[in-house]
Amino acid sequence: MARFNEIQVGRFNRALQKMLGMKGPASVPQLGTEILPAIAFPFGVELRYLESWERFGALFNQAAGAAATSDIKFRNPVGSNIVAVFEQIVVVGSGPALSQYFIEIGTSTTDYTTPLTMTNGRLDNRTRPTPTLIASRQNNGAGLASAFAVVNIPAAGGTFSLISTANQEITVLPGDAMVLSQQTVNQQGEVSCVWRERFLEDSERT
């Protein structure tokens, strides 16, 4: 028999049961009938896997090309049923000229000319070794939608982080891709990323 306000998303129940070593049926089977105070999951990144998140990292570069931009793409395949959330994006400027990076998000079903290997990109050995996202690189790669983020790197070069708070994390859903583009021509593109992936729940697919 169904319960009133029965919780249909099982991953939170499983997380509590695993963390606390509880046996038996779902430990939190239903939602309270009023707005209630609650204790938030005290989970750091070391326990993300209990919430069905898997964390990955990658460092890639695209060599400079004369009169060409240097572009790196992370694509989430159509039908993957995976949501990817970028937690950290760091870009590098090598100089000697002022350079500029764009971040673009948009629909994409193709990759750039050079695929990039991520067969052991996992950051937690309790999860899959290989992410669902597909990475590739190219000079003068085709753009996506309009850029929504930009960073200017001075001529002296340097390393710059594009995500500073949790609210700046970037989601990439099935059928979409994220492109990190070194907009200044004849400059090497170099990026370091950390992201997490999990299956989409039924309620998130529409």
Summary of the structure (lengths in Angstrom):
residues: 206
radius of gyration: 20.1
end to end distance: 27.6
largest distance: 69.1
contacts: 581
relative contact order: 0.29
helix: 12%
strand: 39%
